[in-house]
C-alpha cells in the first residue's frame, strides 16, 4: 500500500496546499485568547506564528461545521499520570490515521517511501514549537545522535522499531526541513509506528533540552540544576524533563494542540491552546477551536456520577457499559449532555490470559497444555455473561479481529468458545487432571488443588462480575477460580516477573488490522501480551532477559511475523495474518469472553463536531484522536 508512488503522491498533494498568505484575508483574525500577548509584544501575530504551509483542514469535505474559537472543555481522568491523555487525544503526529485508517501527513508536510527501506520526511518550513523555537531537522538529529544513541540517556539504545533485521538505519539531515532514514532490509512498519496512540517521539525540542545535556551545557550549570531537581546525575535530570508523552513538564515545548499550563501535581490540570499550532480550517482560523481544556483527577467510582451531574463536556474514559443507565437518567434530568454509544476497537472486551511463563513449574506445565486452555475456554457460559452484564448487546466469542477488519472470519470467533462443560471435563481428564478432592476440585500433578488465581487491575466492575460467573462455570468442571484485584502497575509487574498464574485485560488493542498493520502483537515480541511476558522480554532485549520461545506454535508466529515484514505485496501480508490468527484461535493464548460492547461517550449539548457514531479504539485511533478534538467547538464559543 505504501509504495514509493503513493507516498510521492501524498507528498505532492500536500505541497499543493495554498501558502499562508493566501489564507490571511480579512477573516483571518487573531485569537482573543492570545490577543493581549500579541498587543504587548510578547508574541508575534498569528500570521508569523503559523508555518508557511499549514495543514489546511477541509471541514466541509468531512461533513463538519466551521467553528468559533473559545471556551473551556471539562473532562476527567482517574490518575494524575493520565494527563498524558492530552497527547493521545490531541493526536498531533508526524503522520496520522484518518477515520478510514489511512495514513496522512500531519506535522509533516509530506513523506516518501521507497520500497519500505528509504523514508524521506519533509517538514513544514516555518513550523515552530509551542515555545516559538523553530521545529527543524536539528530536532530529529538531537534525538538520534544525542539521546537515542547516548548510553547514559538510552541504556538500551534506540527503540526496537528503529531496527530492521537487527540493524539500525543510516540517518541523514540534508537541510532544515528534510530527514532521511535508510535501512538495508525492509522496515515496513516505520510509518505506522509514527501514527501510534503513544507515538515514538523521534524528535525533541533541542533548544530547550540542550541546557540539561552534558555535551552542550557547562558542568557548573548542570551541577546546579541536578542539585535543584534532587536527582543523581545530568542524565537523570535530562530524562526527568524530557517527557514528551507523559506531558508532565509544563516547560517542555510541544507540537500538540494544547500545552500544559499547570506546574506540578494538581487536582485540576489546565491546558491552553498552542499559539504555534500547525492546523487551520479552510477559512484561515487557527485550530484548536477550544481555548482551554481542564482535566480533573477524580476517583474512578465518581466519573459516572459527575458526568451524570453535567460536570463533563466530553467524557468516555472511566465510563463503561454498566454506566449507561445512570448517564441516560442524567440526560432526561436536564444535565445538558447526550450519551453517544460508540463501537469498541479492542479484539475483546474481557480476555483471560493464562501465563505460559509463570514461575511455578507445575502450573507452567499445566497452562502450556493446550487442552487445559481449551477446556477453560469452553467451560465459560459467554451467553450468560452477555445477557447478565451487557443486555445481549455485546458479541460472545473467542478473541479475534472484529468485522471491520478484512481478516475477520466468524469461525475464529467460534473457535473453542461454545459452552460445552462435557467437552471441558474430557479435555481436562485427557490432560492428566482427572483426580479430584472431596469438594470436586481437580488436583495438580503434585497433589495441590487446581486453584487458579486470576489477577485483575480492579478498574472495571464488569470484569469482576464476569469472573464471578466464570467462577461457577469453572467450579462445575473442577477448577477453582480465585480472583485477586490489584493495582494496574502491580498486576503488570507480577505478570512480567512470572508471579502471576493468569490475568485479565482487554483483548488486542487493535482489533481492526489491515494489510499494512504489523502483526507483531500476535507474535511473542512484547512482554505486554500477558500470556508470554518472558518470551516478549527475550525479544525486546535481544536475548539479554527473559526466555526464548520454546513452543512450536509460538516459534511459528515469529516466523510468520518475519514473513509479513519481508512480503512485497498485500497477498503475502494477508497470508501471514490469516495463519497467525488461525494459530491464536487454535492455541487459545488469550481466552476472549465478549467483544464490541458499546462504549458510552458523554457529549455536552453545546459541543459540536463530535461524531455520533464512531469507534472507541486505542490502536489505531488514539480514542478521540483520529476524530480530531481540535476541530470540536462550543456553539457559542463559551464552555
C-alpha positions as CSV (number, residue, x, y, z in Angstrom):
1,X,0.0,0.0,0.0
2,X,2.8,2.4,0.9
3,X,4.9,2.2,-2.2
4,X,7.0,5.0,-3.5
5,X,4.4,6.2,-6.0
6,X,1.6,6.5,-3.4
7,X,3.9,8.2,-0.9
8,X,5.1,10.6,-3.5
9,X,1.5,11.5,-4.4
10,X,0.8,12.1,-0.7
11,X,3.8,14.5,-0.7
12,X,2.8,16.2,-3.9
13,X,-0.8,16.7,-2.8
14,X,0.4,18.3,0.4
15,X,2.8,20.5,-1.4
16,X,-0.1,21.9,-3.4
17,X,-1.7,23.4,-0.2
18,X,-2.1,27.2,-0.5
19,X,0.6,29.3,1.2
20,X,-0.4,31.1,4.4
21,X,-0.5,34.4,2.6
22,X,-3.5,33.2,0.5
23,X,-5.4,32.4,3.7
24,X,-4.7,35.5,5.7
25,X,-7.6,37.6,4.4
26,X,-9.9,39.9,6.4
27,X,-11.5,36.8,8.1
28,X,-8.1,35.7,9.4
29,X,-8.1,37.2,12.9
30,X,-6.0,36.8,16.0
31,X,-7.5,34.6,18.6
32,X,-8.9,36.5,21.6
33,X,-7.1,34.2,23.9
34,X,-3.6,35.4,22.8
35,X,-4.6,39.0,21.8
36,X,-3.1,40.7,24.9
37,X,0.2,38.8,24.4
38,X,0.4,40.0,20.8
39,X,-0.6,43.5,21.7
40,X,2.1,43.7,24.4
41,X,4.8,42.4,22.0
42,X,5.4,39.2,23.9
43,X,4.1,37.1,21.0
44,X,4.2,37.6,17.2
45,X,0.9,37.8,15.3
46,X,-0.8,34.7,14.1
47,X,0.4,35.1,10.5
48,X,4.0,34.9,11.8
49,X,3.3,32.0,14.2
50,X,2.0,29.5,11.6
51,X,4.1,27.5,9.2
52,X,4.5,28.8,5.7
53,X,2.2,25.9,4.5
54,X,0.0,25.0,7.4
55,X,-2.2,21.9,7.3
56,X,-5.5,23.2,5.9
57,X,-8.5,21.2,7.2
58,X,-11.4,20.9,4.8
59,X,-14.3,20.7,7.3
60,X,-16.9,20.8,4.6
61,X,-15.5,17.7,2.9
62,X,-15.7,16.0,6.3
63,X,-19.3,17.0,6.7
64,X,-18.4,19.1,9.7
65,X,-19.3,22.7,10.7
66,X,-16.9,25.6,10.8
67,X,-16.3,26.5,14.4
68,X,-15.5,29.5,16.5
69,X,-12.6,29.9,18.9
70,X,-13.1,30.0,22.6
71,X,-14.4,28.1,25.6
72,X,-13.2,25.7,28.2
73,X,-13.8,21.9,27.9
74,X,-14.0,19.9,31.1
75,X,-13.1,16.3,31.2
76,X,-11.9,13.8,33.8
77,X,-9.2,11.1,34.4
78,X,-8.7,8.9,37.4
79,X,-4.9,9.0,37.9
80,X,-2.6,12.0,37.9
81,X,-0.3,10.3,35.4
82,X,-3.2,10.2,32.9
83,X,-2.8,13.9,32.0
84,X,-0.8,12.1,29.2
85,X,-4.2,11.6,27.6
86,X,-3.9,15.1,26.3
87,X,-1.1,13.8,24.0
88,X,-3.3,10.9,23.0
89,X,-6.4,12.9,22.3
90,X,-4.5,15.8,20.7
91,X,-3.2,13.3,18.2
92,X,-0.7,15.7,16.5
93,X,1.6,13.2,14.8
94,X,4.2,13.3,12.1
95,X,1.9,11.0,10.2
96,X,-1.6,10.1,11.5
97,X,-4.6,8.0,10.6
98,X,-7.7,9.4,9.2
99,X,-11.1,7.9,10.1
100,X,-10.7,5.4,7.2
101,X,-7.4,4.3,8.9
102,X,-5.3,5.6,6.0
103,X,-2.1,7.4,6.8
104,X,-1.9,11.1,6.0
105,X,0.8,13.7,6.6
106,X,0.1,15.8,9.7
107,X,3.0,17.6,11.4
108,X,5.0,16.6,8.3
109,X,4.4,18.5,5.0
110,X,4.8,15.2,3.2
111,X,6.7,11.9,3.1
112,X,8.2,9.4,0.6
113,X,8.5,5.7,1.0
114,X,10.9,3.9,-1.3
115,X,10.4,0.1,-1.0
116,X,9.9,0.2,2.7
117,X,13.7,0.8,3.0
118,X,14.2,4.5,2.5
119,X,11.9,7.1,4.1
120,X,12.1,10.8,3.4
121,X,10.3,13.1,5.9
122,X,9.6,16.6,4.7
123,X,8.9,19.2,7.5
124,X,6.8,22.4,7.1
125,X,9.0,25.4,6.6
126,X,8.5,27.9,9.4
127,X,6.9,25.4,11.8
128,X,7.6,26.3,15.4
129,X,7.4,24.6,18.8
130,X,4.9,26.0,21.4
131,X,7.8,28.0,22.8
132,X,8.3,29.7,19.4
133,X,11.6,27.9,18.7
134,X,11.9,26.6,15.1
135,X,11.0,23.0,14.5
136,X,13.6,21.6,12.1
137,X,15.6,18.6,11.2
138,X,18.0,19.6,14.0
139,X,15.4,18.4,16.5
140,X,15.4,15.0,14.8
141,X,19.2,15.0,14.8
142,X,19.4,15.8,18.5
143,X,17.1,12.8,19.4
144,X,19.0,10.4,17.1
145,X,22.6,11.4,18.0
146,X,22.3,12.8,21.5
147,X,19.5,10.8,23.1
148,X,18.8,7.6,21.3
149,X,22.5,6.7,21.0
150,X,23.7,8.1,24.2
151,X,24.2,5.2,26.6
152,X,23.5,7.3,29.7
153,X,20.2,8.6,28.4
154,X,19.2,5.4,26.5
155,X,20.9,2.4,28.1
156,X,19.1,0.0,25.8
157,X,19.9,2.1,22.7
158,X,17.4,3.2,20.1
159,X,13.9,1.7,20.3
160,X,13.1,-1.6,18.7
161,X,11.2,-0.1,15.7
162,X,14.4,1.6,14.5
163,X,16.0,-1.8,13.8
164,X,15.4,-3.8,10.6
165,X,16.9,-7.3,10.7
166,X,18.9,-6.2,13.7
167,X,20.5,-3.2,12.0
168,X,19.9,0.5,12.5
169,X,19.4,2.9,9.6
170,X,21.6,5.4,8.0
171,X,20.1,8.7,9.0
172,X,20.8,12.0,7.3
173,X,19.7,15.6,7.6
174,X,20.3,17.2,4.2
175,X,18.6,20.5,5.2
176,X,16.5,22.1,7.8
177,X,13.3,20.5,6.5
178,X,14.4,17.1,5.4
179,X,15.2,13.9,7.3
180,X,16.1,10.6,5.6
181,X,16.1,7.1,7.2
182,X,17.5,4.3,5.1
183,X,17.8,0.6,6.0
184,X,19.4,-2.3,4.1
185,X,16.4,-4.5,4.9
186,X,12.7,-3.6,4.8
187,X,11.2,-1.8,7.7
188,X,7.5,-1.8,6.6
189,X,6.1,-0.6,10.0
190,X,8.1,2.6,10.3
191,X,5.4,5.0,9.2
192,X,2.6,3.2,11.2
193,X,4.8,3.5,14.3
194,X,4.8,7.2,13.9
195,X,1.0,7.2,13.9
196,X,0.5,5.3,17.2
197,X,-1.6,6.5,20.1
198,X,1.6,6.5,22.1
199,X,3.9,7.8,19.5
200,X,7.7,7.2,19.5
201,X,8.9,10.8,19.5
202,X,11.8,10.6,17.1
203,X,12.4,14.3,17.6
204,X,13.0,16.6,20.6
205,X,12.9,20.3,21.3
206,X,16.7,20.6,21.1
207,X,17.0,24.3,22.0
208,X,15.2,23.6,25.3
209,X,16.8,20.2,26.3
210,X,20.4,21.1,25.5
211,X,20.6,23.1,28.7
212,X,20.3,19.7,30.5
213,X,22.8,17.8,28.3
214,X,26.5,17.3,29.3
215,X,27.6,17.8,25.7
216,X,26.1,21.2,25.5
217,X,25.8,22.7,29.0
218,X,28.6,23.7,31.3
219,X,29.5,21.4,34.1
220,X,28.8,24.1,36.7
221,X,25.3,24.9,35.4
222,X,24.4,21.2,35.1
223,X,25.6,20.5,38.7
224,X,23.4,23.3,40.0
225,X,20.4,22.0,38.0
226,X,21.0,18.5,39.2
227,X,21.1,19.7,42.8
228,X,17.9,21.8,42.4
229,X,16.0,18.9,40.9
230,X,17.2,16.4,43.5
231,X,18.4,13.8,41.1
232,X,21.7,11.9,40.9
233,X,23.1,12.8,37.5
234,X,22.7,15.0,34.5
235,X,21.2,12.0,32.6
236,X,18.5,11.6,35.3
237,X,17.9,15.4,35.0
238,X,17.5,15.3,31.3
239,X,15.2,12.3,31.4
240,X,13.1,13.9,34.1
241,X,12.4,17.0,31.9
242,X,12.2,15.1,28.7
243,X,8.7,13.6,29.0
244,X,7.1,14.2,25.6
245,X,4.4,11.5,26.3
246,X,3.9,12.0,30.0
247,X,3.3,15.7,29.4
248,X,4.1,16.5,33.0
249,X,6.8,19.2,32.4
250,X,4.9,22.4,31.7
251,X,8.1,24.0,30.4
252,X,8.8,21.3,27.7
253,X,7.8,22.7,24.3
254,X,5.3,20.6,22.4
255,X,3.6,20.4,18.9
256,X,0.3,19.3,20.4
257,X,-2.9,21.4,20.0
258,X,-2.9,22.3,23.7
259,X,0.0,22.9,26.0
260,X,0.3,22.0,29.7
261,X,-0.2,25.2,31.7
262,X,-0.1,23.6,35.2
263,X,3.1,23.0,37.1
264,X,3.4,20.0,39.5
265,X,0.6,17.6,40.5
266,X,-2.8,19.2,41.0
267,X,-6.3,18.0,41.2
268,X,-7.2,20.1,38.1
269,X,-4.8,20.5,35.2
270,X,-5.3,23.2,32.7
271,X,-4.1,23.0,29.1
272,X,-4.3,26.1,26.8
273,X,-4.2,26.5,23.1
274,X,-0.8,26.2,21.4
275,X,-0.2,29.6,19.7
276,X,2.1,27.9,17.1
277,X,-0.2,25.0,16.2
278,X,0.1,24.0,12.6
279,X,-3.5,23.3,11.6
280,X,-6.0,25.8,10.3
281,X,-9.5,25.5,8.8
282,X,-10.2,26.5,5.2
283,X,-11.4,29.9,6.4
284,X,-8.0,30.5,7.8
285,X,-9.0,30.1,11.5
286,X,-6.2,28.5,13.6
287,X,-7.1,25.4,15.4
288,X,-7.8,24.2,18.0
289,X,-11.2,25.9,18.3
290,X,-11.4,25.3,22.0
291,X,-9.1,27.6,24.0
292,X,-8.7,25.6,27.2
293,X,-9.1,22.1,28.5
294,X,-9.5,21.4,32.2
295,X,-8.8,17.9,33.2
296,X,-9.9,16.9,36.7
297,X,-8.4,13.9,38.6
298,X,-11.2,12.1,40.3
299,X,-11.8,8.7,42.0
300,X,-12.7,6.0,39.4
301,X,-16.1,5.5,41.0
302,X,-17.1,9.1,40.6
303,X,-16.7,9.5,36.8
304,X,-20.2,8.3,36.0
305,X,-21.8,10.3,38.9
306,X,-20.0,13.5,37.9
307,X,-20.9,13.0,34.3
308,X,-24.5,12.4,35.3
309,X,-24.4,15.8,37.1
310,X,-23.2,17.5,33.9
311,X,-19.7,18.2,35.0
312,X,-18.0,16.8,31.9
313,X,-18.2,18.3,28.4
314,X,-16.6,15.3,26.8
315,X,-16.1,12.0,28.6
316,X,-15.5,8.4,27.7
317,X,-12.5,7.3,29.7
318,X,-13.6,5.9,33.1
319,X,-17.1,5.1,31.7
320,X,-18.3,1.6,30.8
321,X,-21.3,-0.2,29.6
322,X,-22.7,-0.5,33.1
323,X,-22.9,3.3,33.4
324,X,-25.3,3.8,30.5
325,X,-28.5,3.7,32.7
326,X,-27.2,6.5,35.0
327,X,-26.0,8.5,32.1
328,X,-29.4,8.2,30.3
329,X,-31.0,9.4,33.5
330,X,-28.8,12.5,33.6
331,X,-29.9,13.3,30.0
332,X,-33.6,13.1,31.0
333,X,-32.9,15.1,34.1
334,X,-31.6,18.0,32.0
335,X,-27.9,17.8,32.8
336,X,-27.1,19.3,29.4
337,X,-25.5,16.4,27.6
338,X,-26.1,13.5,25.3
339,X,-24.8,10.0,25.6
340,X,-23.4,8.6,22.3
341,X,-22.8,4.8,22.0
342,X,-19.6,4.2,20.1
343,X,-18.3,0.8,19.0
344,X,-15.1,-0.5,20.6
345,X,-11.9,-1.4,18.7
346,X,-10.3,-3.9,21.1
347,X,-10.4,-7.5,20.0
348,X,-12.2,-8.5,23.2
349,X,-13.9,-6.5,25.9
350,X,-12.7,-9.0,28.5
351,X,-9.9,-11.6,28.0
352,X,-8.2,-14.0,30.4
353,X,-4.5,-14.7,29.8
354,X,-3.0,-17.9,31.2
355,X,0.6,-17.1,31.9
356,X,2.7,-19.6,29.9
357,X,5.8,-18.2,31.6
358,X,4.6,-18.5,35.2
359,X,7.5,-19.3,37.6
360,X,5.7,-22.1,39.3
361,X,6.9,-25.2,37.3
362,X,3.8,-27.3,37.9
363,X,1.4,-24.5,36.8
364,X,3.6,-23.7,33.9
365,X,3.4,-27.2,32.5
366,X,-0.4,-27.3,33.1
367,X,-1.1,-24.0,31.4
368,X,1.2,-24.9,28.5
369,X,-1.1,-27.8,27.7
370,X,-3.4,-26.5,25.0
371,X,-6.1,-28.9,26.2
372,X,-6.2,-27.1,29.5
373,X,-6.6,-23.7,27.8
374,X,-9.3,-25.0,25.5
375,X,-11.1,-26.6,28.5
376,X,-11.0,-23.3,30.4
377,X,-12.5,-21.6,27.4
378,X,-15.3,-24.0,26.5
379,X,-16.4,-24.2,30.2
380,X,-17.4,-20.5,30.1
381,X,-21.0,-19.6,29.5
382,X,-20.4,-16.5,27.4
383,X,-24.1,-16.1,26.5
384,X,-25.0,-15.8,30.2
385,X,-22.3,-13.1,30.7
386,X,-23.5,-11.2,27.7
387,X,-27.1,-11.4,28.9
388,X,-26.4,-10.5,32.5
389,X,-23.8,-7.8,32.0
390,X,-24.3,-6.4,28.5
391,X,-28.0,-6.9,27.9
392,X,-27.1,-9.0,24.8
393,X,-25.5,-6.0,23.1
394,X,-22.0,-7.4,23.1
395,X,-20.8,-10.3,20.9
396,X,-19.8,-13.5,22.8
397,X,-16.9,-15.4,21.4
398,X,-13.2,-16.1,21.3
399,X,-10.6,-13.3,20.9
400,X,-10.1,-12.4,17.3
401,X,-10.3,-9.4,15.0
402,X,-13.5,-7.5,14.5
403,X,-15.8,-7.5,11.5
404,X,-14.4,-4.2,10.2
405,X,-11.1,-6.0,9.5
406,X,-10.6,-7.8,6.2
407,X,-9.2,-10.7,8.2
408,X,-12.4,-11.4,10.1
409,X,-13.6,-15.0,10.0
410,X,-16.7,-15.9,12.0
411,X,-15.3,-19.4,12.6
412,X,-12.4,-17.9,14.5
413,X,-14.8,-16.2,16.9
414,X,-16.5,-19.6,17.4
415,X,-13.2,-21.5,18.0
416,X,-13.2,-23.2,21.4
417,X,-15.9,-20.7,22.5
418,X,-19.1,-22.8,22.6
419,X,-20.3,-23.5,26.1
420,X,-19.6,-27.3,26.5
421,X,-18.8,-28.4,30.1
422,X,-18.8,-32.1,28.9
423,X,-16.0,-31.3,26.4
424,X,-14.2,-29.3,29.1
425,X,-14.2,-32.3,31.5
426,X,-13.0,-34.6,28.8
427,X,-10.1,-32.3,27.9
428,X,-9.0,-31.9,31.5
429,X,-9.1,-35.6,32.0
430,X,-7.0,-36.2,28.9
431,X,-4.5,-33.6,30.3
432,X,-3.9,-35.9,33.3
433,X,-6.0,-33.8,35.7
434,X,-8.7,-36.4,36.4
435,X,-8.1,-36.8,40.2
436,X,-10.3,-34.7,42.4
437,X,-10.5,-33.8,46.1
438,X,-13.6,-34.2,48.3
439,X,-15.0,-30.9,47.0
440,X,-14.8,-31.9,43.4
441,X,-11.8,-29.8,42.7
442,X,-9.2,-31.4,40.4
443,X,-5.7,-32.0,41.7
444,X,-2.5,-30.8,40.0
445,X,0.2,-33.4,39.3
446,X,1.9,-32.5,42.6
447,X,-1.3,-33.1,44.6
448,X,-2.3,-29.4,45.1
449,X,-5.9,-28.5,44.4
450,X,-6.3,-26.8,41.0
451,X,-6.9,-23.3,42.3
452,X,-6.2,-20.9,39.5
453,X,-5.6,-17.3,40.7
454,X,-6.8,-14.8,38.2
455,X,-5.5,-11.3,38.8
456,X,-7.2,-8.1,37.7
457,X,-6.4,-4.4,37.6
458,X,-9.5,-3.8,39.7
459,X,-10.6,-1.0,37.5
460,X,-13.7,-2.4,35.7
461,X,-16.7,-3.7,37.6
462,X,-17.8,-5.8,34.5
463,X,-14.5,-7.8,34.8
464,X,-15.2,-8.7,38.4
465,X,-18.8,-9.5,37.6
466,X,-17.8,-11.7,34.7
467,X,-15.3,-13.5,36.8
468,X,-17.9,-14.3,39.4
469,X,-20.0,-16.0,36.7
470,X,-16.9,-17.8,35.4
471,X,-16.1,-18.9,39.0
472,X,-19.3,-21.0,39.0
473,X,-18.6,-22.3,35.4
474,X,-15.1,-23.4,36.2
475,X,-16.1,-24.9,39.5
476,X,-18.5,-27.2,37.7
477,X,-15.6,-28.7,35.8
478,X,-13.3,-29.0,38.8
479,X,-11.3,-25.8,38.6
480,X,-11.4,-23.3,41.5
481,X,-11.0,-19.7,40.4
482,X,-9.6,-17.2,42.9
483,X,-10.0,-13.6,41.9
484,X,-7.3,-11.2,43.1
485,X,-7.8,-7.4,42.3
486,X,-4.6,-5.4,42.2
487,X,-3.3,-2.0,41.2
488,X,-2.6,-1.9,37.4
489,X,1.1,-1.4,37.8
490,X,1.4,-4.1,40.4
491,X,-0.5,-6.5,38.2
492,X,1.7,-6.0,35.3
493,X,4.9,-6.3,37.3
494,X,3.7,-9.6,38.7
495,X,2.9,-10.9,35.3
496,X,6.2,-9.7,33.9
497,X,8.1,-11.4,36.7
498,X,6.3,-14.7,36.4
499,X,4.5,-14.4,39.7
500,X,1.0,-14.4,38.2
501,X,-0.8,-17.5,37.0
502,X,-3.3,-15.7,34.9
503,X,-4.6,-12.2,34.4
504,X,-7.4,-10.3,32.9
505,X,-7.2,-7.4,30.5
506,X,-8.8,-6.3,27.2
507,X,-8.1,-8.2,24.1
508,X,-5.6,-7.0,21.5
509,X,-5.7,-3.2,21.4
510,X,-6.0,-3.3,17.6
511,X,-9.0,-5.4,16.6
512,X,-9.2,-3.6,13.3
513,X,-6.0,-4.7,11.4
514,X,-5.5,-4.0,7.7
515,X,-2.9,-5.5,5.3
516,X,-0.5,-2.7,6.3
517,X,-0.8,-3.4,10.0
518,X,2.1,-5.2,11.6
519,X,1.1,-8.5,13.2
520,X,3.9,-8.1,15.8
521,X,1.4,-8.1,18.6
522,X,0.3,-11.6,17.7
523,X,3.9,-12.9,18.0
524,X,5.9,-13.1,21.2
525,X,7.6,-9.7,20.7
526,X,6.4,-7.8,23.7
527,X,6.0,-8.6,27.4
528,X,2.8,-6.6,27.5
529,X,1.0,-9.5,25.8
530,X,0.2,-11.1,29.2
531,X,0.3,-14.7,28.1
532,X,4.0,-14.8,27.3
533,X,5.9,-12.0,29.2
534,X,9.2,-13.8,29.3
535,X,9.2,-14.5,25.6
536,X,8.4,-10.9,25.0
537,X,11.2,-9.7,27.2
538,X,13.6,-12.0,25.3
539,X,12.7,-10.4,22.0
540,X,12.7,-6.8,23.4
541,X,16.1,-7.2,25.0
542,X,17.7,-9.2,22.1
543,X,18.1,-12.2,24.5
544,X,19.5,-10.3,27.5
545,X,16.5,-11.0,29.6
546,X,13.5,-13.3,29.6
547,X,13.3,-16.7,27.8
548,X,13.4,-17.7,24.2
549,X,10.1,-19.2,22.9
550,X,10.3,-22.9,23.3
551,X,6.9,-24.0,21.9
552,X,6.4,-24.7,18.2
553,X,3.3,-22.6,17.6
554,X,4.9,-19.5,19.2
555,X,8.0,-20.1,17.1
556,X,5.9,-20.3,14.0
557,X,4.3,-16.9,15.0
558,X,7.7,-15.4,14.9
559,X,8.4,-16.9,11.5
560,X,5.2,-15.5,10.1
561,X,5.8,-12.1,11.5
562,X,9.2,-12.1,9.7
563,X,7.3,-13.3,6.5
564,X,5.0,-10.3,6.8
565,X,7.9,-7.9,7.3
566,X,9.5,-9.2,4.1
567,X,6.4,-9.6,2.0
568,X,6.4,-7.5,-1.2
569,X,2.6,-7.3,-1.8
570,X,-0.7,-7.4,0.1
571,X,-1.3,-11.0,-0.7
572,X,1.8,-12.0,1.1
573,X,1.0,-9.8,4.1
574,X,-2.6,-11.1,4.2
575,X,-1.4,-14.8,4.2
576,X,0.8,-14.2,7.2
577,X,-2.1,-12.5,9.0
578,X,-4.5,-15.3,8.3
579,X,-2.2,-18.1,9.5
580,X,-1.3,-16.1,12.7
581,X,-4.9,-15.6,13.5
582,X,-5.6,-19.3,13.0
583,X,-2.8,-20.2,15.4
584,X,-4.3,-18.0,18.1
585,X,-7.7,-19.4,17.5
586,X,-6.4,-22.9,17.9
587,X,-4.0,-22.4,20.7
588,X,-6.2,-20.0,22.9
589,X,-3.4,-17.9,24.2
590,X,-6.0,-15.4,25.3
591,X,-9.4,-16.5,26.4
592,X,-11.8,-14.0,24.9
593,X,-15.2,-13.6,26.6
594,X,-17.2,-10.9,24.7
595,X,-16.3,-8.1,22.2
596,X,-17.9,-5.0,20.8
597,X,-19.7,-3.9,23.9
598,X,-20.9,-0.3,23.3
599,X,-18.7,2.5,24.8
600,X,-20.7,5.4,26.2
601,X,-19.4,8.9,25.3
602,X,-20.8,11.9,27.1
603,X,-21.0,15.0,25.0
604,X,-22.2,18.4,26.0
605,X,-25.3,19.7,24.2
606,X,-23.3,22.7,23.2
607,X,-20.3,20.8,21.8
608,X,-20.2,20.4,18.1
609,X,-18.4,18.2,15.5
610,X,-18.2,15.2,17.8
611,X,-19.3,12.2,15.7
612,X,-22.4,10.4,17.0
613,X,-21.2,7.1,15.5
614,X,-17.6,6.2,15.8
615,X,-15.2,3.6,17.2
616,X,-13.5,3.9,20.6
617,X,-10.1,2.4,19.9
618,X,-6.7,2.8,21.4
619,X,-4.8,1.4,18.4
620,X,-5.3,2.6,15.8
621,X,-7.3,5.6,16.7
622,X,-5.9,7.1,19.9
623,X,-9.5,7.1,21.3
624,X,-10.8,10.6,20.4
625,X,-7.6,11.3,18.5
626,X,-8.5,10.4,14.9
627,X,-11.7,12.3,15.2
628,X,-9.6,15.5,15.8
629,X,-10.7,17.2,19.0
630,X,-9.0,20.3,17.8
631,X,-12.0,20.6,15.4
632,X,-14.6,20.3,18.2
633,X,-16.1,23.6,19.3
634,X,-18.7,25.1,21.5
635,X,-21.6,26.6,19.5
636,X,-21.3,30.0,21.3
637,X,-17.5,29.9,21.8
638,X,-18.1,29.5,25.5
639,X,-17.5,26.4,27.6
